[in-house]
Amino acid sequence: MKAIICTQCGATIENVSERSVIIECEYCGARILLSEQNALPKVQVAVEPPELELDQPRFSPGTLGFAVAVALVIPIAVVLFAVVKSPQSSPAKVYSAPSPPASSPKPIFWGPASPAPEKPLPVVNYQPRVSWDGPNDLEHFEDPEVDVSSVSNLTSEEVEKTVFKNRVVKLRVVINTEGEIDKVETISGHPILVAAATESAKRSIFTSRSKPTTRILTYTFRVLKD
């Protein structure tokens, strides 16, 4: 319970519950919203602190002098003990780094020489022609292609005088019933021209027949002049 002062008439309202929020003044009829400022000021009673007296220690001159002497002697004794017990430091060892060996001249590495530009292959203009013993039964003639890469060190004129000197190649072939050549044997001719004629013969086609036939094919490589 507490007392509240009415803000309208100033009357003091006694016995107000702590939980009340709004009360009605019984003197002027005003409705009062309760807050902390409506409560009567609390009277604080000053309390004087008790007087405490501490017993002051009393030292005699002899006791004080002994205490001072002990306080001085103990630190000195500790320092001397630490100095006696400390290990003797050994002289520091100095290690000098070994001097690097005299630098030797760096070896020079030579890389592979750049390849020389390739020499163009010799060029020979030729006209191939094939003939054989027997009837005219050739259906497809494959043009022979002469590969002169194996004699690339020669000039075109030198190739004409060597490879195409004897420009005739003779082959013995076996033609099966389908008109295809099953077997090729060399009779004569330069090896480079023989290789070209052999590949041509394997791709050439004759007419079909009732039984295999043996023929002699003659290839002629005629050099064309510009």
C-alpha positions as protocol buffer text, in pm:
chain_id: "A"
residue {
  index: 1
  type: MET
  ca { x: 0 y: 0 z: 0 }
}
residue {
  index: 2
  type: LYS
  ca { x: 117 y: 353 z: -72 }
}
residue {
  index: 3
  type: ALA
  ca { x: -2 y: 714 z: -66 }
}
residue {
  index: 4
  type: ILE
  ca { x: -70 y: 916 z: -386 }
}
residue {
  index: 5
  type: ILE
  ca { x: -95 y: 1296 z: -430 }
}
residue {
  index: 6
  type: CYS
  ca { x: -383 y: 1403 z: -655 }
}
residue {
  index: 7
  type: THR
  ca { x: -258 y: 1614 z: -944 }
}
residue {
  index: 8
  type: GLN
  ca { x: -588 y: 1811 z: -959 }
}
residue {
  index: 9
  type: CYS
  ca { x: -657 y: 1913 z: -601 }
}
residue {
  index: 10
  type: GLY
  ca { x: -330 y: 1822 z: -424 }
}
residue {
  index: 11
  type: ALA
  ca { x: -500 y: 1596 z: -172 }
}
residue {
  index: 12
  type: THR
  ca { x: -318 y: 1294 z: -41 }
}
residue {
  index: 13
  type: ILE
  ca { x: -488 y: 962 z: -116 }
}
residue {
  index: 14
  type: GLU
  ca { x: -394 y: 695 z: 136 }
}
residue {
  index: 15
  type: ASN
  ca { x: -388 y: 318 z: 109 }
}
residue {
  index: 16
  type: VAL
  ca { x: -342 y: 290 z: -270 }
}
residue {
  index: 17
  type: SER
  ca { x: -259 y: -63 z: -388 }
}
residue {
  index: 18
  type: GLU
  ca { x: 80 y: -121 z: -551 }
}
residue {
  index: 19
  type: ARG
  ca { x: -95 y: -291 z: -844 }
}
residue {
  index: 20
  type: SER
  ca { x: -341 y: -10 z: -916 }
}
residue {
  index: 21
  type: VAL
  ca { x: -305 y: 160 z: -1254 }
}
residue {
  index: 22
  type: ILE
  ca { x: -587 y: 417 z: -1243 }
}
residue {
  index: 23
  type: ILE
  ca { x: -752 y: 552 z: -926 }
}
residue {
  index: 24
  type: GLU
  ca { x: -1026 y: 806 z: -859 }
}
residue {
  index: 25
  type: CYS
  ca { x: -962 y: 1091 z: -618 }
}
residue {
  index: 26
  type: GLU
  ca { x: -1218 y: 1074 z: -338 }
}
residue {
  index: 27
  type: TYR
  ca { x: -1198 y: 1452 z: -287 }
}
residue {
  index: 28
  type: CYS
  ca { x: -1233 y: 1601 z: -636 }
}
residue {
  index: 29
  type: GLY
  ca { x: -1336 y: 1294 z: -832 }
}
residue {
  index: 30
  type: ALA
  ca { x: -1042 y: 1318 z: -1078 }
}
residue {
  index: 31
  type: ARG
  ca { x: -919 y: 1000 z: -1240 }
}
residue {
  index: 32
  type: ILE
  ca { x: -548 y: 965 z: -1190 }
}
residue {
  index: 33
  type: LEU
  ca { x: -309 y: 749 z: -1399 }
}
residue {
  index: 34
  type: LEU
  ca { x: -62 y: 609 z: -1155 }
}
residue {
  index: 35
  type: SER
  ca { x: 310 y: 646 z: -1221 }
}
residue {
  index: 36
  type: GLU
  ca { x: 621 y: 666 z: -1009 }
}
residue {
  index: 37
  type: GLN
  ca { x: 601 y: 1045 z: -992 }
}
residue {
  index: 38
  type: ASN
  ca { x: 262 y: 1030 z: -809 }
}
residue {
  index: 39
  type: ALA
  ca { x: 409 y: 847 z: -515 }
}
residue {
  index: 40
  type: LEU
  ca { x: 505 y: 1043 z: -208 }
}
residue {
  index: 41
  type: PRO
  ca { x: 875 y: 1104 z: -181 }
}
residue {
  index: 42
  type: LYS
  ca { x: 1049 y: 858 z: 37 }
}
residue {
  index: 43
  type: VAL
  ca { x: 1221 y: 999 z: 340 }
}
residue {
  index: 44
  type: GLN
  ca { x: 1576 y: 876 z: 368 }
}
residue {
  index: 45
  type: VAL
  ca { x: 1719 y: 861 z: 715 }
}
residue {
  index: 46
  type: ALA
  ca { x: 2088 y: 940 z: 731 }
}
residue {
  index: 47
  type: VAL
  ca { x: 2280 y: 669 z: 909 }
}
residue {
  index: 48
  type: GLU
  ca { x: 2608 y: 761 z: 1058 }
}
residue {
  index: 49
  type: PRO
  ca { x: 2883 y: 506 z: 1001 }
}
residue {
  index: 50
  type: PRO
  ca { x: 3020 y: 343 z: 1313 }
}
residue {
  index: 51
  type: GLU
  ca { x: 3352 y: 460 z: 1430 }
}
residue {
  index: 52
  type: LEU
  ca { x: 3607 y: 188 z: 1384 }
}
residue {
  index: 53
  type: GLU
  ca { x: 3941 y: 212 z: 1544 }
}
residue {
  index: 54
  type: LEU
  ca { x: 4227 y: 3 z: 1404 }
}
residue {
  index: 55
  type: ASP
  ca { x: 4490 y: -111 z: 1635 }
}
residue {
  index: 56
  type: GLN
  ca { x: 4813 y: 47 z: 1518 }
}
residue {
  index: 57
  type: PRO
  ca { x: 5102 y: -200 z: 1525 }
}
residue {
  index: 58
  type: ARG
  ca { x: 5376 y: -98 z: 1747 }
}
residue {
  index: 59
  type: PHE
  ca { x: 5735 y: -182 z: 1662 }
}
residue {
  index: 60
  type: SER
  ca { x: 6029 y: -141 z: 1888 }
}
residue {
  index: 61
  type: PRO
  ca { x: 6350 y: 12 z: 1740 }
}
residue {
  index: 62
  type: GLY
  ca { x: 6530 y: -322 z: 1770 }
}
residue {
  index: 63
  type: THR
  ca { x: 6262 y: -515 z: 1585 }
}
residue {
  index: 64
  type: LEU
  ca { x: 6253 y: -257 z: 1304 }
}
residue {
  index: 65
  type: GLY
  ca { x: 6632 y: -265 z: 1259 }
}
residue {
  index: 66
  type: PHE
  ca { x: 6634 y: -645 z: 1238 }
}
residue {
  index: 67
  type: ALA
  ca { x: 6364 y: -646 z: 973 }
}
residue {
  index: 68
  type: VAL
  ca { x: 6556 y: -394 z: 760 }
}
residue {
  index: 69
  type: ALA
  ca { x: 6875 y: -600 z: 785 }
}
residue {
  index: 70
  type: VAL
  ca { x: 6697 y: -918 z: 677 }
}
residue {
  index: 71
  type: ALA
  ca { x: 6537 y: -736 z: 383 }
}
residue {
  index: 72
  type: LEU
  ca { x: 6881 y: -624 z: 257 }
}
residue {
  index: 73
  type: VAL
  ca { x: 7070 y: -950 z: 311 }
}
residue {
  index: 74
  type: ILE
  ca { x: 6825 y: -1187 z: 139 }
}
residue {
  index: 75
  type: PRO
  ca { x: 6841 y: -1025 z: -213 }
}
residue {
  index: 76
  type: ILE
  ca { x: 7222 y: -1006 z: -198 }
}
residue {
  index: 77
  type: ALA
  ca { x: 7245 y: -1376 z: -104 }
}
residue {
  index: 78
  type: VAL
  ca { x: 7010 y: -1474 z: -390 }
}
residue {
  index: 79
  type: VAL
  ca { x: 7219 y: -1282 z: -646 }
}
residue {
  index: 80
  type: LEU
  ca { x: 7546 y: -1437 z: -526 }
}
residue {
  index: 81
  type: PHE
  ca { x: 7398 y: -1788 z: -538 }
}
residue {
  index: 82
  type: ALA
  ca { x: 7277 y: -1735 z: -893 }
}
residue {
  index: 83
  type: VAL
  ca { x: 7619 y: -1611 z: -1008 }
}
residue {
  index: 84
  type: VAL
  ca { x: 7802 y: -1910 z: -853 }
}
residue {
  index: 85
  type: LYS
  ca { x: 7562 y: -2167 z: -1003 }
}
residue {
  index: 86
  type: SER
  ca { x: 7548 y: -2016 z: -1352 }
}
residue {
  index: 87
  type: PRO
  ca { x: 7750 y: -2229 z: -1605 }
}
residue {
  index: 88
  type: GLN
  ca { x: 8054 y: -2075 z: -1761 }
}
residue {
  index: 89
  type: SER
  ca { x: 7975 y: -1976 z: -2117 }
}
residue {
  index: 90
  type: SER
  ca { x: 8203 y: -2139 z: -2370 }
}
residue {
  index: 91
  type: PRO
  ca { x: 8364 y: -1919 z: -2633 }
}
residue {
  index: 92
  type: ALA
  ca { x: 8149 y: -1886 z: -2939 }
}
residue {
  index: 93
  type: LYS
  ca { x: 8260 y: -2079 z: -3242 }
}
residue {
  index: 94
  type: VAL
  ca { x: 8260 y: -1898 z: -3570 }
}
residue {
  index: 95
  type: TYR
  ca { x: 8223 y: -2100 z: -3886 }
}
residue {
  index: 96
  type: SER
  ca { x: 8305 y: -1933 z: -4211 }
}
residue {
  index: 97
  type: ALA
  ca { x: 8119 y: -2044 z: -4520 }
}
residue {
  index: 98
  type: PRO
  ca { x: 8343 y: -2215 z: -4776 }
}
residue {
  index: 99
  type: SER
  ca { x: 8428 y: -1991 z: -5064 }
}
residue {
  index: 100
  type: PRO
  ca { x: 8257 y: -2095 z: -5385 }
}
residue {
  index: 101
  type: PRO
  ca { x: 8479 y: -2255 z: -5648 }
}
residue {
  index: 102
  type: ALA
  ca { x: 8595 y: -2040 z: -5931 }
}
residue {
  index: 103
  type: SER
  ca { x: 8330 y: -2033 z: -6193 }
}
residue {
  index: 104
  type: SER
  ca { x: 8429 y: -2223 z: -6502 }
}
residue {
  index: 105
  type: PRO
  ca { x: 8317 y: -2104 z: -6841 }
}
residue {
  index: 106
  type: LYS
  ca { x: 7979 y: -2245 z: -6931 }
}
residue {
  index: 107
  type: PRO
  ca { x: 7987 y: -2499 z: -7212 }
}
residue {
  index: 108
  type: ILE
  ca { x: 7829 y: -2390 z: -7533 }
}
residue {
  index: 109
  type: PHE
  ca { x: 7577 y: -2633 z: -7675 }
}
residue {
  index: 110
  type: TRP
  ca { x: 7522 y: -2618 z: -8042 }
}
residue {
  index: 111
  type: GLY
  ca { x: 7177 y: -2723 z: -8154 }
}
residue {
  index: 112
  type: PRO
  ca { x: 7109 y: -2914 z: -8471 }
}
residue {
  index: 113
  type: ALA
  ca { x: 7167 y: -2710 z: -8780 }
}
residue {
  index: 114
  type: SER
  ca { x: 6855 y: -2594 z: -8952 }
}
residue {
  index: 115
  type: PRO
  ca { x: 6776 y: -2825 z: -9239 }
}
residue {
  index: 116
  type: ALA
  ca { x: 6871 y: -2701 z: -9578 }
}
residue {
  index: 117
  type: PRO
  ca { x: 6580 y: -2624 z: -9805 }
}
residue {
  index: 118
  type: GLU
  ca { x: 6465 y: -2933 z: -9986 }
}
residue {
  index: 119
  type: LYS
  ca { x: 6573 y: -2962 z: -10344 }
}
residue {
  index: 120
  type: PRO
  ca { x: 6279 y: -2981 z: -10583 }
}
residue {
  index: 121
  type: LEU
  ca { x: 6222 y: -3317 z: -10740 }
}
residue {
  index: 122
  type: PRO
  ca { x: 6329 y: -3359 z: -11100 }
}
residue {
  index: 123
  type: VAL
  ca { x: 6048 y: -3324 z: -11349 }
}
residue {
  index: 124
  type: VAL
  ca { x: 6022 y: -3532 z: -11665 }
}
residue {
  index: 125
  type: ASN
  ca { x: 5729 y: -3507 z: -11901 }
}
residue {
  index: 126
  type: TYR
  ca { x: 5642 y: -3846 z: -12047 }
}
residue {
  index: 127
  type: GLN
  ca { x: 5360 y: -4019 z: -12229 }
}
residue {
  index: 128
  type: PRO
  ca { x: 5287 y: -4384 z: -12135 }
}
residue {
  index: 129
  type: ARG
  ca { x: 5159 y: -4642 z: -12385 }
}
residue {
  index: 130
  type: VAL
  ca { x: 5079 y: -5012 z: -12337 }
}
residue {
  index: 131
  type: SER
  ca { x: 5059 y: -5296 z: -12587 }
}
residue {
  index: 132
  type: TRP
  ca { x: 5020 y: -5675 z: -12554 }
}
residue {
  index: 133
  type: ASP
  ca { x: 5009 y: -5994 z: -12753 }
}
residue {
  index: 134
  type: GLY
  ca { x: 4658 y: -6110 z: -12822 }
}
residue {
  index: 135
  type: PRO
  ca { x: 4316 y: -5966 z: -12903 }
}
residue {
  index: 136
  type: ASN
  ca { x: 4213 y: -5609 z: -12821 }
}
residue {
  index: 137
  type: ASP
  ca { x: 4035 y: -5699 z: -12496 }
}
residue {
  index: 138
  type: LEU
  ca { x: 4160 y: -5423 z: -12260 }
}
residue {
  index: 139
  type: GLU
  ca { x: 3863 y: -5238 z: -12104 }
}
residue {
  index: 140
  type: HIS
  ca { x: 4042 y: -5002 z: -11861 }
}
residue {
  index: 141
  type: PHE
  ca { x: 4400 y: -4875 z: -11870 }
}
residue {
  index: 142
  type: GLU
  ca { x: 4540 y: -4719 z: -11550 }
}
residue {
  index: 143
  type: ASP
  ca { x: 4798 y: -4449 z: -11628 }
}
residue {
  index: 144
  type: PRO
  ca { x: 5134 y: -4533 z: -11464 }
}
residue {
  index: 145
  type: GLU
  ca { x: 5282 y: -4269 z: -11229 }
}
residue {
  index: 146
  type: VAL
  ca { x: 5663 y: -4261 z: -11221 }
}
residue {
  index: 147
  type: ASP
  ca { x: 5802 y: -4180 z: -10874 }
}
residue {
  index: 148
  type: VAL
  ca { x: 6148 y: -4019 z: -10903 }
}
residue {
  index: 149
  type: SER
  ca { x: 6186 y: -3936 z: -10530 }
}
residue {
  index: 150
  type: SER
  ca { x: 6456 y: -4205 z: -10497 }
}
residue {
  index: 151
  type: VAL
  ca { x: 6676 y: -4013 z: -10747 }
}
residue {
  index: 152
  type: SER
  ca { x: 6598 y: -3664 z: -10617 }
}
residue {
  index: 153
  type: ASN
  ca { x: 6971 y: -3590 z: -10613 }
}
residue {
  index: 154
  type: LEU
  ca { x: 6971 y: -3595 z: -10993 }
}
residue {
  index: 155
  type: THR
  ca { x: 6862 y: -3319 z: -11223 }
}
residue {
  index: 156
  type: SER
  ca { x: 6579 y: -3358 z: -11467 }
}
residue {
  index: 157
  type: GLU
  ca { x: 6824 y: -3402 z: -11756 }
}
residue {
  index: 158
  type: GLU
  ca { x: 7013 y: -3671 z: -11563 }
}
residue {
  index: 159
  type: VAL
  ca { x: 6689 y: -3859 z: -11493 }
}
residue {
  index: 160
  type: GLU
  ca { x: 6602 y: -3854 z: -11863 }
}
residue {
  index: 161
  type: LYS
  ca { x: 6944 y: -3997 z: -11948 }
}
residue {
  index: 162
  type: THR
  ca { x: 6935 y: -4271 z: -11684 }
}
residue {
  index: 163
  type: VAL
  ca { x: 6583 y: -4375 z: -11582 }
}
residue {
  index: 164
  type: PHE
  ca { x: 6424 y: -4304 z: -11918 }
}
residue {
  index: 165
  type: LYS
  ca { x: 6723 y: -4416 z: -12127 }
}
residue {
  index: 166
  type: ASN
  ca { x: 6565 y: -4756 z: -12192 }
}
residue {
  index: 167
  type: ARG
  ca { x: 6206 y: -4645 z: -12163 }
}
residue {
  index: 168
  type: VAL
  ca { x: 6049 y: -4986 z: -12242 }
}
residue {
  index: 169
  type: VAL
  ca { x: 5917 y: -5218 z: -11966 }
}
residue {
  index: 170
  type: LYS
  ca { x: 5797 y: -5574 z: -12029 }
}
residue {
  index: 171
  type: LEU
  ca { x: 5571 y: -5762 z: -11782 }
}
residue {
  index: 172
  type: ARG
  ca { x: 5423 y: -6112 z: -11780 }
}
residue {
  index: 173
  type: VAL
  ca { x: 5073 y: -6105 z: -11629 }
}
residue {
  index: 174
  type: VAL
  ca { x: 4801 y: -6360 z: -11550 }
}
residue {
  index: 175
  type: ILE
  ca { x: 4443 y: -6244 z: -11616 }
}
residue {
  index: 176
  type: ASN
  ca { x: 4167 y: -6424 z: -11423 }
}
residue {
  index: 177
  type: THR
  ca { x: 3813 y: -6498 z: -11547 }
}
residue {
  index: 178
  type: GLU
  ca { x: 3688 y: -6162 z: -11414 }
}
residue {
  index: 179
  type: GLY
  ca { x: 3942 y: -5977 z: -11630 }
}
residue {
  index: 180
  type: GLU
  ca { x: 4158 y: -5871 z: -11336 }
}
residue {
  index: 181
  type: ILE
  ca { x: 4533 y: -5928 z: -11319 }
}
residue {
  index: 182
  type: ASP
  ca { x: 4623 y: -6173 z: -11041 }
}
residue {
  index: 183
  type: LYS
  ca { x: 4998 y: -6209 z: -11101 }
}
residue {
  index: 184
  type: VAL
  ca { x: 5269 y: -5979 z: -11241 }
}
residue {
  index: 185
  type: GLU
  ca { x: 5628 y: -6079 z: -11324 }
}
residue {
  index: 186
  type: THR
  ca { x: 5905 y: -5847 z: -11447 }
}
residue {
  index: 187
  type: ILE
  ca { x: 6077 y: -5933 z: -11772 }
}
residue {
  index: 188
  type: SER
  ca { x: 6284 y: -5617 z: -11832 }
}
residue {
  index: 189
  type: GLY
  ca { x: 6303 y: -5242 z: -11768 }
}
residue {
  index: 190
  type: HIS
  ca { x: 6444 y: -4983 z: -11527 }
}
residue {
  index: 191
  type: PRO
  ca { x: 6335 y: -5054 z: -11165 }
}
residue {
  index: 192
  type: ILE
  ca { x: 6162 y: -4713 z: -11130 }
}
residue {
  index: 193
  type: LEU
  ca { x: 5968 y: -4760 z: -11453 }
}
residue {
  index: 194
  type: VAL
  ca { x: 5895 y: -5125 z: -11364 }
}
residue {
  index: 195
  type: ALA
  ca { x: 5735 y: -5015 z: -11034 }
}
residue {
  index: 196
  type: ALA
  ca { x: 5511 y: -4766 z: -11216 }
}
residue {
  index: 197
  type: ALA
  ca { x: 5412 y: -5022 z: -11483 }
}
residue {
  index: 198
  type: THR
  ca { x: 5339 y: -5294 z: -11222 }
}
residue {
  index: 199
  type: GLU
  ca { x: 5099 y: -5069 z: -11027 }
}
residue {
  index: 200
  type: SER
  ca { x: 4930 y: -4972 z: -11353 }
}
residue {
  index: 201
  type: ALA
  ca { x: 4887 y: -5337 z: -11456 }
}
residue {
  index: 202
  type: LYS
  ca { x: 4729 y: -5435 z: -11121 }
}
residue {
  index: 203
  type: ARG
  ca { x: 4463 y: -5165 z: -11167 }
}
residue {
  index: 204
  type: SER
  ca { x: 4395 y: -5226 z: -11537 }
}
residue {
  index: 205
  type: ILE
  ca { x: 4089 y: -5435 z: -11634 }
}
residue {
  index: 206
  type: PHE
  ca { x: 4049 y: -5679 z: -11926 }
}
residue {
  index: 207
  type: THR
  ca { x: 3730 y: -5843 z: -12048 }
}
residue {
  index: 208
  type: SER
  ca { x: 3603 y: -6149 z: -11863 }
}
residue {
  index: 209
  type: ARG
  ca { x: 3698 y: -6492 z: -11998 }
}
residue {
  index: 210
  type: SER
  ca { x: 3626 y: -6856 z: -11943 }
}
residue {
  index: 211
  type: LYS
  ca { x: 3970 y: -6940 z: -11806 }
}
residue {
  index: 212
  type: PRO
  ca { x: 4283 y: -6750 z: -11685 }
}
residue {
  index: 213
  type: THR
  ca { x: 4507 y: -6611 z: -11959 }
}
residue {
  index: 214
  type: THR
  ca { x: 4876 y: -6522 z: -11964 }
}
residue {
  index: 215
  type: ARG
  ca { x: 4984 y: -6211 z: -12153 }
}
residue {
  index: 216
  type: ILE
  ca { x: 5301 y: -6009 z: -12214 }
}
residue {
  index: 217
  type: LEU
  ca { x: 5238 y: -5636 z: -12153 }
}
residue {
  index: 218
  type: THR
  ca { x: 5479 y: -5382 z: -12301 }
}
residue {
  index: 219
  type: TYR
  ca { x: 5489 y: -5034 z: -12146 }
}
residue {
  index: 220
  type: THR
  ca { x: 5661 y: -4754 z: -12337 }
}
residue {
  index: 221
  type: PHE
  ca { x: 5745 y: -4423 z: -12159 }
}
residue {
  index: 222
  type: ARG
  ca { x: 5809 y: -4167 z: -12430 }
}
residue {
  index: 223
  type: VAL
  ca { x: 5978 y: -3846 z: -12310 }
}
residue {
  index: 224
  type: LEU
  ca { x: 5811 y: -3528 z: -12429 }
}
residue {
  index: 225
  type: LYS
  ca { x: 6025 y: -3232 z: -12519 }
}
residue {
  index: 226
  type: ASP
  ca { x: 5903 y: -2879 z: -12454 }
}
